[in-house]
């Protein structure tokens, strides 16, 4: 299993709109059979940041779903609304994998 993490700073006063648009994206993702994003907000550290977490079986599956989203007009409309209030230059992505047992 891998975890895909996407985060960005949200322009002040627009956090609720971003979460609503993530929910709209998830409705489309659900309809397409894609993994859904779980929105999080840090309790410490940088304020007004959204963190989206998506778990998948492997990197290839997550990338295939990402590519399918880029090719899907309905999804891209929802995506553009979700990132409309992102602060330029703050988007960050990472893939995480479970650490192996080393004991």
C-alpha positions, 0 to 999 in steps of 0.5 A: 500500500502507498499513501499519496499526500497533497497539500497546499496553503489556502487563501485566508477565508476560503478554506470551507470552499476548498473542502466543499470542492474536495467533496465534489471531487470525491463524488466524481472519484467515487462514481469512477471507482477511483480512490477518494481524498481524505481532507485534513487540516494541521493542528500545529505548524502552518495555518490555513493549509489543507492536506489531502490523503489518498491510499492506494494499492501501489504507485502505478494505480494512483498515477493511473487514477491521476492521469484518468482525472486529468483526461476527465472534463467533469473531474478537472472542473471540480479540481480547478474549483478546489485549487482556485484559492490555493496560494501560488507556489505552496502545492506539495506532493509526496508518496509514502510507503509503509516502512519495513520491519527492521527488528 
